[in-house]
Amino acid sequence: MKQFLDAAGGLWARNALVGKVGAVFTSSGTQHGGQEATILSSFLPLLHFGMIVVGLPYKFTGQMSATEIVGGSPYGAGTIAGPDGSRVPEQIDRDGARFQGEHVARIASRLFATEE
């Protein structure tokens, strides 16, 4: 991801991403694998690009579940892949990612509608 962002300097120089909506999601090997730190540090280049950053609002109540292991946070959707990457995302994690994606699409749609 860092290589991709570093290679995106041309987009930055052209202001190509200013006003675009962006979001971050992640996975980690363990429950305490740094998902929040990864997402927060990933916001920085998006902000330098001039993007509007969207998280995963608490309206998605699944992130507050205490009955199962849930990835993600208000900063963005996430899942726990397991130490060897073999764990597949649980339904609650997929629901969070879908909610965040739809949230991004709604905001982008509203912003685009105001540009016309």
N, CA, C and O atoms as a GROMACS GRO file, in nm:
protein
  464
    1MET      N    1   0.082  -0.118   0.000
    1MET     CA    2   0.000   0.000   0.000
    1MET      C    3   0.087   0.125   0.000
    1MET      O    4   0.058   0.223  -0.068
    2LYS      N    5   0.195   0.118   0.078
    2LYS     CA    6   0.285   0.234   0.082
    2LYS      C    7   0.344   0.262  -0.055
    2LYS      O    8   0.356   0.378  -0.094
    3GLN      N    9   0.381   0.159  -0.128
    3GLN     CA   10   0.435   0.179  -0.263
    3GLN      C   11   0.331   0.246  -0.353
    3GLN      O   12   0.364   0.337  -0.430
    4PHE      N   13   0.207   0.203  -0.343
    4PHE     CA   14   0.100   0.262  -0.423
    4PHE      C   15   0.085   0.410  -0.389
    4PHE      O   16   0.079   0.495  -0.479
    5LEU      N   17   0.080   0.441  -0.260
    5LEU     CA   18   0.063   0.580  -0.218
    5LEU      C   19   0.183   0.665  -0.260
    5LEU      O   20   0.168   0.778  -0.305
    6ASP      N   21   0.303   0.609  -0.244
    6ASP     CA   22   0.422   0.683  -0.284
    6ASP      C   23   0.423   0.709  -0.435
    6ASP      O   24   0.473   0.812  -0.480
    7ALA      N   25   0.368   0.616  -0.511
    7ALA     CA   26   0.365   0.632  -0.657
    7ALA      C   27   0.254   0.726  -0.703
    7ALA      O   28   0.246   0.760  -0.821
    8ALA      N   29   0.169   0.768  -0.611
    8ALA     CA   30   0.055   0.852  -0.647
    8ALA      C   31   0.087   1.001  -0.641
    8ALA      O   32  -0.003   1.085  -0.640
    9GLY      N   33   0.214   1.033  -0.637
    9GLY     CA   34   0.255   1.174  -0.631
    9GLY      C   35   0.203   1.256  -0.748
    9GLY      O   36   0.173   1.374  -0.733
   10GLY      N   37   0.191   1.194  -0.864
   10GLY     CA   38   0.138   1.265  -0.980
   10GLY      C   39  -0.007   1.306  -0.959
   10GLY      O   40  -0.048   1.415  -1.000
   11LEU      N   41  -0.084   1.220  -0.896
   11LEU     CA   42  -0.223   1.254  -0.864
   11LEU      C   43  -0.227   1.373  -0.769
   11LEU      O   44  -0.309   1.464  -0.785
   12TRP      N   45  -0.138   1.371  -0.670
   12TRP     CA   46  -0.130   1.481  -0.575
   12TRP      C   47  -0.092   1.610  -0.647
   12TRP      O   48  -0.154   1.715  -0.624
   13ALA      N   49   0.008   1.604  -0.734
   13ALA     CA   50   0.056   1.723  -0.803
   13ALA      C   51  -0.052   1.785  -0.892
   13ALA      O   52  -0.056   1.906  -0.910
   14ARG      N   53  -0.139   1.701  -0.946
   14ARG     CA   54  -0.248   1.749  -1.033
   14ARG      C   55  -0.375   1.780  -0.955
   14ARG      O   56  -0.475   1.822  -1.013
   15ASN      N   57  -0.372   1.759  -0.823
   15ASN     CA   58  -0.492   1.777  -0.739
   15ASN      C   59  -0.607   1.689  -0.787
   15ASN      O   60  -0.724   1.726  -0.775
   16ALA      N   61  -0.574   1.574  -0.842
   16ALA     CA   62  -0.673   1.487  -0.903
   16ALA      C   63  -0.770   1.424  -0.802
   16ALA      O   64  -0.879   1.382  -0.839
   17LEU      N   65  -0.731   1.419  -0.676
   17LEU     CA   66  -0.816   1.353  -0.577
   17LEU      C   67  -0.883   1.451  -0.480
   17LEU      O   68  -0.954   1.408  -0.390
   18VAL      N   69  -0.861   1.579  -0.499
   18VAL     CA   70  -0.921   1.679  -0.411
   18VAL      C   71  -1.074   1.668  -0.419
   18VAL      O   72  -1.132   1.671  -0.528
   19GLY      N   73  -1.136   1.656  -0.303
   19GLY     CA   74  -1.282   1.648  -0.297
   19GLY      C   75  -1.338   1.510  -0.321
   19GLY      O   76  -1.460   1.490  -0.311
   20LYS      N   77  -1.254   1.413  -0.354
   20LYS     CA   78  -1.301   1.275  -0.373
   20LYS      C   79  -1.320   1.210  -0.237
   20LYS      O   80  -1.253   1.248  -0.140
   21VAL      N   81  -1.410   1.114  -0.229
   21VAL     CA   82  -1.438   1.045  -0.104
   21VAL      C   83  -1.351   0.921  -0.095
   21VAL      O   84  -1.341   0.843  -0.190
   22GLY      N   85  -1.288   0.904   0.018
   22GLY     CA   86  -1.204   0.787   0.041
   22GLY      C   87  -1.234   0.724   0.176
   22GLY      O   88  -1.285   0.790   0.267
   23ALA      N   89  -1.202   0.598   0.188
   23ALA     CA   90  -1.221   0.525   0.313
   23ALA      C   91  -1.111   0.420   0.322
   23ALA      O   92  -1.047   0.386   0.223
   24VAL      N   93  -1.092   0.370   0.441
   24VAL     CA   94  -0.990   0.268   0.464
   24VAL      C   95  -1.053   0.153   0.539
   24VAL      O   96  -1.133   0.172   0.631
   25PHE      N   97  -1.017   0.032   0.497
   25PHE     CA   98  -1.054  -0.087   0.572
   25PHE      C   99  -0.931  -0.172   0.586
   25PHE      O  100  -0.833  -0.152   0.513
   26THR      N  101  -0.932  -0.266   0.677
   26THR     CA  102  -0.810  -0.340   0.704
   26THR      C  103  -0.839  -0.482   0.755
   26THR      O  104  -0.952  -0.517   0.787
   27SER      N  105  -0.733  -0.558   0.761
   27SER     CA  106  -0.738  -0.687   0.830
   27SER      C  107  -0.609  -0.702   0.908
   27SER      O  108  -0.509  -0.638   0.878
   28SER      N  109  -0.614  -0.787   1.008
   28SER     CA  110  -0.494  -0.811   1.088
   28SER      C  111  -0.489  -0.958   1.124
   28SER      O  112  -0.587  -1.031   1.108
   29GLY      N  113  -0.376  -1.000   1.170
   29GLY     CA  114  -0.359  -1.140   1.207
   29GLY      C  115  -0.423  -1.175   1.339
   29GLY      O  116  -0.461  -1.290   1.361
   30THR      N  117  -0.434  -1.078   1.427
   30THR     CA  118  -0.489  -1.103   1.560
   30THR      C  119  -0.588  -0.993   1.597
   30THR      O  120  -0.596  -0.890   1.530
   31GLN      N  121  -0.660  -1.016   1.704
   31GLN     CA  122  -0.760  -0.919   1.748
   31GLN      C  123  -0.696  -0.786   1.786
   31GLN      O  124  -0.759  -0.681   1.773
   32HIS      N  125  -0.574  -0.788   1.830
   32HIS     CA  126  -0.505  -0.666   1.871
   32HIS      C  127  -0.389  -0.640   1.775
   32HIS      O  128  -0.279  -0.603   1.818
   33GLY      N  129  -0.414  -0.659   1.647
   33GLY     CA  130  -0.310  -0.651   1.546
   33GLY      C  131  -0.288  -0.514   1.487
   33GLY      O  132  -0.220  -0.503   1.384
   34GLY      N  133  -0.341  -0.410   1.546
   34GLY     CA  134  -0.313  -0.274   1.502
   34GLY      C  135  -0.408  -0.220   1.397
   34GLY      O  136  -0.370  -0.131   1.320
   35GLN      N  137  -0.531  -0.271   1.391
   35GLN     CA  138  -0.624  -0.223   1.290
   35GLN      C  139  -0.647  -0.072   1.300
   35GLN      O  140  -0.642  -0.002   1.199
   36GLU      N  141  -0.672  -0.022   1.420
   36GLU     CA  142  -0.700   0.121   1.434
   36GLU      C  143  -0.579   0.205   1.397
   36GLU      O  144  -0.593   0.306   1.328
   37ALA      N  145  -0.461   0.164   1.441
   37ALA     CA  146  -0.340   0.240   1.407
   37ALA      C  147  -0.316   0.239   1.256
   37ALA      O  148  -0.276   0.340   1.199
   38THR      N  149  -0.340   0.127   1.193
   38THR     CA  150  -0.322   0.118   1.048
   38THR      C  151  -0.417   0.212   0.976
   38THR      O  152  -0.377   0.285   0.886
   39ILE      N  153  -0.544   0.209   1.016
   39ILE     CA  154  -0.642   0.295   0.949
   39ILE      C  155  -0.610   0.442   0.973
   39ILE      O  156  -0.611   0.522   0.879
   40LEU      N  157  -0.582   0.478   1.097
   40LEU     CA  158  -0.553   0.619   1.127
   40LEU      C  159  -0.430   0.668   1.051
   40LEU      O  160  -0.432   0.780   0.998
   41SER      N  161  -0.327   0.589   1.043
   41SER     CA  162  -0.208   0.633   0.970
   41SER      C  163  -0.234   0.636   0.820
   41SER      O  164  -0.168   0.711   0.748
   42SER      N  165  -0.327   0.557   0.773
   42SER     CA  166  -0.362   0.558   0.630
   42SER      C  167  -0.444   0.681   0.593
   42SER      O  168  -0.448   0.720   0.476
   43PHE      N  169  -0.509   0.742   0.690
   43PHE     CA  170  -0.584   0.865   0.664
   43PHE      C  171  -0.492   0.979   0.620
   43PHE      O  172  -0.532   1.064   0.540
   44LEU      N  173  -0.371   0.983   0.672
   44LEU     CA  174  -0.281   1.096   0.647
   44LEU      C  175  -0.256   1.121   0.499
   44LEU      O  176  -0.273   1.234   0.454
   45PRO      N  177  -0.216   1.020   0.422
   45PRO     CA  178  -0.197   1.050   0.279
   45PRO      C  179  -0.326   1.088   0.209
   45PRO      O  180  -0.324   1.170   0.118
   46LEU      N  181  -0.438   1.030   0.250
   46LEU     CA  182  -0.566   1.067   0.188
   46LEU      C  183  -0.596   1.214   0.213
   46LEU      O  184  -0.646   1.284   0.124
   47LEU      N  185  -0.567   1.260   0.333
   47LEU     CA  186  -0.588   1.401   0.364
   47LEU      C  187  -0.491   1.490   0.286
   47LEU      O  188  -0.529   1.599   0.243
   48HIS      N  189  -0.369   1.445   0.267
   48HIS     CA  190  -0.272   1.521   0.186
   48HIS      C  191  -0.319   1.529   0.041
   48HIS      O  192  -0.292   1.628  -0.028
   49PHE      N  193  -0.388   1.426  -0.006
   49PHE     CA  194  -0.444   1.428  -0.142
   49PHE      C  195  -0.564   1.522  -0.150
   49PHE      O  196  -0.610   1.553  -0.260
   50GLY      N  197  -0.616   1.567  -0.036
   50GLY     CA  198  -0.733   1.654  -0.035
   50GLY      C  199  -0.864   1.578  -0.035
   50GLY      O  200  -0.969   1.634  -0.068
   51MET      N  201  -0.858   1.452   0.002
   51MET     CA  202  -0.979   1.368   0.000
   51MET      C  203  -1.065   1.390   0.123
   51MET      O  204  -1.018   1.439   0.226
   52ILE      N  205  -1.190   1.355   0.111
   52ILE     CA  206  -1.285   1.355   0.221
   52ILE      C  207  -1.285   1.212   0.275
   52ILE      O  208  -1.319   1.118   0.202
   53VAL      N  209  -1.249   1.195   0.401
   53VAL     CA  210  -1.232   1.063   0.460
   53VAL      C  211  -1.360   1.022   0.533
   53VAL      O  212  -1.416   1.099   0.612
   54VAL      N  213  -1.405   0.901   0.505
   54VAL     CA  214  -1.528   0.849   0.563
   54VAL      C  215  -1.497   0.724   0.644
   54VAL      O  216  -1.425   0.635   0.598
   55GLY      N  217  -1.551   0.717   0.764
   55GLY     CA  218  -1.530   0.601   0.850
   55GLY      C  219  -1.652   0.509   0.851
   55GLY      O  220  -1.732   0.507   0.758
   56LEU      N  221  -1.663   0.435   0.958
   56LEU     CA  222  -1.773   0.341   0.979
   56LEU      C  223  -1.852   0.390   1.100
   56LEU      O  224  -1.817   0.358   1.214
   57PRO      N  225  -1.959   0.468   1.078
   57PRO     CA  226  -2.030   0.527   1.191
   57PRO      C  227  -2.094   0.422   1.283
   57PRO      O  228  -2.119   0.308   1.243
   58TYR      N  229  -2.118   0.466   1.405
   58TYR     CA  230  -2.182   0.376   1.502
   58TYR      C  231  -2.324   0.339   1.462
   58TYR      O  232  -2.386   0.255   1.527
   59LYS      N  233  -2.375   0.400   1.357
   59LYS     CA  234  -2.505   0.356   1.306
   59LYS      C  235  -2.497   0.209   1.267
   59LYS      O  236  -2.597   0.137   1.273
   60PHE      N  237  -2.377   0.163   1.227
   60PHE     CA  238  -2.355   0.020   1.208
   60PHE      C  239  -2.328  -0.038   1.347
   60PHE      O  240  -2.215  -0.038   1.395
   61THR      N  241  -2.433  -0.087   1.410
   61THR     CA  242  -2.424  -0.132   1.549
   61THR      C  243  -2.348  -0.262   1.565
   61THR      O  244  -2.310  -0.298   1.677
   62GLY      N  245  -2.323  -0.332   1.456
   62GLY     CA  246  -2.250  -0.458   1.464
   62GLY      C  247  -2.111  -0.443   1.523
   62GLY      O  248  -2.057  -0.538   1.580
   63GLN      N  249  -2.052  -0.326   1.510
   63GLN     CA  250  -1.916  -0.308   1.563
   63GLN      C  251  -1.914  -0.302   1.715
   63GLN      O  252  -1.807  -0.304   1.775
   64MET      N  253  -2.030  -0.297   1.777
   64MET     CA  254  -2.036  -0.293   1.923
   64MET      C  255  -2.068  -0.429   1.984
   64MET      O  256  -2.089  -0.439   2.105
   65SER      N  257  -2.073  -0.532   1.901
   65SER     CA  258  -2.106  -0.665   1.950
   65SER      C  259  -2.001  -0.716   2.048
   65SER      O  260  -1.881  -0.700   2.027
   66ALA      N  261  -2.048  -0.778   2.154
   66ALA     CA  262  -1.958  -0.841   2.251
   66ALA      C  263  -1.977  -0.992   2.251
   66ALA      O  264  -1.922  -1.061   2.336
   67THR      N  265  -2.055  -1.043   2.157
   67THR     CA  266  -2.084  -1.186   2.153
   67THR      C  267  -1.991  -1.263   2.059
   67THR      O  268  -1.991  -1.386   2.059
   68GLU      N  269  -1.912  -1.190   1.979
   68GLU     CA  270  -1.819  -1.254   1.887
   68GLU      C  271  -1.703  -1.160   1.860
   68GLU      O  272  -1.709  -1.042   1.893
   69ILE      N  273  -1.598  -1.212   1.802
   69ILE     CA  274  -1.484  -1.130   1.765
   69ILE      C  275  -1.522  -1.050   1.642
   69ILE      O  276  -1.564  -1.106   1.541
   70VAL      N  277  -1.508  -0.918   1.651
   70VAL     CA  278  -1.548  -0.829   1.543
   70VAL      C  279  -1.429  -0.740   1.508
   70VAL      O  280  -1.368  -0.680   1.596
   71GLY      N  281  -1.398  -0.733   1.381
   71GLY     CA  282  -1.294  -0.642   1.336
   71GLY      C  283  -1.352  -0.504   1.312
   71GLY      O  284  -1.473  -0.484   1.318
   72GLY      N  285  -1.263  -0.410   1.286
   72GLY     CA  286  -1.306  -0.275   1.252
   72GLY      C  287  -1.333  -0.189   1.373
   72GLY      O  288  -1.323  -0.232   1.488
   73SER      N  289  -1.367  -0.064   1.343
   73SER     CA  290  -1.392   0.038   1.444
   73SER      C  291  -1.461   0.154   1.373
   73SER      O  292  -1.486   0.146   1.253
   74PRO      N  293  -1.493   0.262   1.444
   74PRO     CA  294  -1.553   0.377   1.376
   74PRO      C  295  -1.461   0.436   1.268
   74PRO      O  296  -1.507   0.512   1.183
   75TYR      N  297  -1.334   0.402   1.271
   75TYR     CA  298  -1.240   0.453   1.171
   75TYR      C  299  -1.254   0.379   1.038
   75TYR      O  300  -1.225   0.435   0.932
   76GLY      N  301  -1.299   0.254   1.043
   76GLY     CA  302  -1.317   0.177   0.920
   76GLY      C  303  -1.341   0.031   0.949
   76GLY      O  304  -1.312  -0.020   1.057
   77ALA      N  305  -1.396  -0.035   0.850
   77ALA     CA  306  -1.427  -0.178   0.862
   77ALA      C  307  -1.298  -0.260   0.869
   77ALA      O  308  -1.193  -0.217   0.823
   78GLY      N  309  -1.309  -0.376   0.926
   78GLY     CA  310  -1.193  -0.463   0.937
   78GLY      C  311  -1.233  -0.605   0.968
   78GLY      O  312  -1.349  -0.634   0.998
   79THR      N  313  -1.136  -0.692   0.959
   79THR     CA  314  -1.156  -0.832   0.993
   79THR      C  315  -1.026  -0.886   1.050
   79THR      O  316  -0.920  -0.824   1.037
   80ILE      N  317  -1.034  -1.000   1.112
   80ILE     CA  318  -0.917  -1.067   1.166
   80ILE      C  319  -0.892  -1.190   1.082
   80ILE      O  320  -0.973  -1.283   1.078
   81ALA      N  321  -0.778  -1.191   1.014
   81ALA     CA  322  -0.747  -1.297   0.919
   81ALA      C  323  -0.679  -1.417   0.984
   81ALA      O  324  -0.666  -1.522   0.922
   82GLY      N  325  -0.636  -1.403   1.108
   82GLY     CA  326  -0.564  -1.510   1.175
   82GLY      C  327  -0.414  -1.498   1.147
   82GLY      O  328  -0.373  -1.437   1.049
   83PRO      N  329  -0.333  -1.558   1.235
   83PRO     CA  330  -0.188  -1.545   1.220
   83PRO      C  331  -0.134  -1.594   1.086
   83PRO      O  332  -0.032  -1.544   1.038
   84ASP      N  333  -0.201  -1.691   1.026
   84ASP     CA  334  -0.153  -1.743   0.897
   84ASP      C  335  -0.241  -1.699   0.780
   84ASP      O  336  -0.222  -1.745   0.667
   85GLY      N  337  -0.337  -1.610   0.806
   85GLY     CA  338  -0.424  -1.559   0.700
   85GLY      C  339  -0.535  -1.652   0.658
   85GLY      O  340  -0.602  -1.626   0.558
   86SER      N  341  -0.556  -1.760   0.732
   86SER     CA  342  -0.654  -1.860   0.689
   86SER      C  343  -0.796  -1.833   0.738
   86SER      O  344  -0.891  -1.896   0.690
   87ARG      N  345  -0.813  -1.742   0.831
   87ARG     CA  346  -0.947  -1.714   0.883
   87ARG      C  347  -1.021  -1.623   0.785
   87ARG      O  348  -0.970  -1.518   0.745
   88VAL      N  349  -1.140  -1.664   0.747
   88VAL     CA  350  -1.219  -1.585   0.653
   88VAL      C  351  -1.303  -1.484   0.732
   88VAL      O  352  -1.337  -1.508   0.847
   89PRO      N  353  -1.336  -1.370   0.670
   89PRO     CA  354  -1.417  -1.271   0.740
   89PRO      C  355  -1.552  -1.328   0.784
   89PRO      O  356  -1.619  -1.398   0.708
   90GLU      N  357  -1.590  -1.296   0.905
   90GLU     CA  358  -1.720  -1.337   0.957
   90GLU      C  359  -1.828  -1.252   0.890
   90GLU      O  360  -1.798  -1.147   0.832
   91GLN      N  361  -1.951  -1.295   0.899
   91GLN     CA  362  -2.063  -1.220   0.840
   91GLN      C  363  -2.068  -1.078   0.896
   91GLN      O  364  -2.094  -0.983   0.821
   92ILE      N  365  -2.044  -1.062   1.025
   92ILE     CA  366  -2.050  -0.929   1.086
   92ILE      C  367  -1.945  -0.836   1.026
   92ILE      O  368  -1.970  -0.717   1.009
   93ASP      N  369  -1.827  -0.891   0.993
   93ASP     CA  370  -1.722  -0.811   0.930
   93ASP      C  371  -1.761  -0.775   0.787
   93ASP      O  372  -1.738  -0.662   0.743
   94ARG      N  373  -1.818  -0.869   0.715
   94ARG     CA  374  -1.864  -0.841   0.578
   94ARG      C  375  -1.976  -0.737   0.579
   94ARG      O  376  -1.982  -0.650   0.493
   95ASP      N  377  -2.064  -0.748   0.678
   95ASP     CA  378  -2.172  -0.649   0.692
   95ASP      C  379  -2.115  -0.510   0.718
   95ASP      O  380  -2.164  -0.411   0.663
   96GLY      N  381  -2.012  -0.501   0.802
   96GLY     CA  382  -1.950  -0.372   0.830
   96GLY      C  383  -1.885  -0.314   0.705
   96GLY      O  384  -1.898  -0.194   0.679
   97ALA      N  385  -1.816  -0.396   0.628
   97ALA     CA  386  -1.754  -0.349   0.505
   97ALA      C  387  -1.859  -0.303   0.405
   97ALA      O  388  -1.843  -0.200   0.339
   98ARG      N  389  -1.967  -0.378   0.394
   98ARG     CA  390  -2.075  -0.339   0.303
   98ARG      C  391  -2.138  -0.207   0.348
   98ARG      O  392  -2.163  -0.119   0.266
   99PHE      N  393  -2.162  -0.194   0.478
   99PHE     CA  394  -2.219  -0.069   0.531
   99PHE      C  395  -2.127   0.048   0.500
   99PHE      O  396  -2.174   0.153   0.454
  100GLN      N  397  -1.998   0.032   0.524
  100GLN     CA  398  -1.905   0.141   0.498
  100GLN      C  399  -1.900   0.174   0.349
  100GLN      O  400  -1.898   0.291   0.312
  101GLY      N  401  -1.899   0.073   0.264
  101GLY     CA  402  -1.899   0.097   0.120
  101GLY      C  403  -2.022   0.172   0.074
  101GLY      O  404  -2.013   0.264  -0.007
  102GLU      N  405  -2.138   0.133   0.126
  102GLU     CA  406  -2.262   0.203   0.090
  102GLU      C  407  -2.261   0.346   0.145
  102GLU      O  408  -2.312   0.438   0.081
  103HIS      N  409  -2.204   0.363   0.263
  103HIS     CA  410  -2.192   0.496   0.324
  103HIS      C  411  -2.105   0.587   0.236
  103HIS      O  412  -2.140   0.702   0.212
  104VAL      N  413  -1.993   0.534   0.191
  104VAL     CA  414  -1.904   0.609   0.101
  104VAL      C  415  -1.979   0.646  -0.027
  104VAL      O  416  -1.972   0.760  -0.073
  105ALA      N  417  -2.050   0.549  -0.084
  105ALA     CA  418  -2.123   0.573  -0.210
  105ALA      C  419  -2.231   0.680  -0.192
  105ALA      O  420  -2.248   0.764  -0.280
  106ARG      N  421  -2.303   0.677  -0.079
  106ARG     CA  422  -2.407   0.779  -0.054
  106ARG      C  423  -2.345   0.918  -0.045
  106ARG      O  424  -2.396   1.014  -0.103
  107ILE      N  425  -2.236   0.928   0.027
  107ILE     CA  426  -2.172   1.059   0.043
  107ILE      C  427  -2.117   1.107  -0.091
  107ILE      O  428  -2.134   1.223  -0.126
  108ALA      N  429  -2.051   1.019  -0.165
  108ALA     CA  430  -1.997   1.058  -0.296
  108ALA      C  431  -2.109   1.099  -0.390
  108ALA      O  432  -2.094   1.195  -0.466
  109SER      N  433  -2.219   1.029  -0.386
  109SER     CA  434  -2.333   1.061  -0.471
  109SER      C  435  -2.388   1.199  -0.438
  109SER      O  436  -2.420   1.277  -0.528
  110ARG      N  437  -2.400   1.228  -0.310
  110ARG     CA  438  -2.451   1.360  -0.268
  110ARG      C  439  -2.355   1.471  -0.309
  110ARG      O  440  -2.398   1.578  -0.353
  111LEU      N  441  -2.227   1.448  -0.295
  111LEU     CA  442  -2.128   1.549  -0.334
  111LEU      C  443  -2.130   1.571  -0.484
  111LEU      O  444  -2.122   1.685  -0.531
  112PHE      N  445  -2.140   1.464  -0.558
  112PHE     CA  446  -2.141   1.475  -0.704
  112PHE      C  447  -2.266   1.549  -0.750
  112PHE      O  448  -2.260   1.628  -0.845
  113ALA      N  449  -2.379   1.525  -0.685
  113ALA     CA  450  -2.505   1.589  -0.722
  113ALA      C  451  -2.497   1.741  -0.705
  113ALA      O  452  -2.561   1.815  -0.778
  114THR      N  453  -2.419   1.787  -0.608
  114THR     CA  454  -2.408   1.930  -0.583
  114THR      C  455  -2.313   1.998  -0.682
  114THR      O  456  -2.313   2.121  -0.693
  115GLU      N  457  -2.231   1.920  -0.752
  115GLU     CA  458  -2.137   1.977  -0.849
  115GLU      C  459  -2.202   2.009  -0.982
  115GLU      O  460  -2.148   2.089  -1.060
  116GLU      N  461  -2.314   1.950  -1.010
  116GLU     CA  462  -2.378   1.968  -1.142
  116GLU      C  463  -2.447   2.099  -1.158
  116GLU      O  464  -2.504   2.127  -1.263
   0.00000   0.00000   0.00000
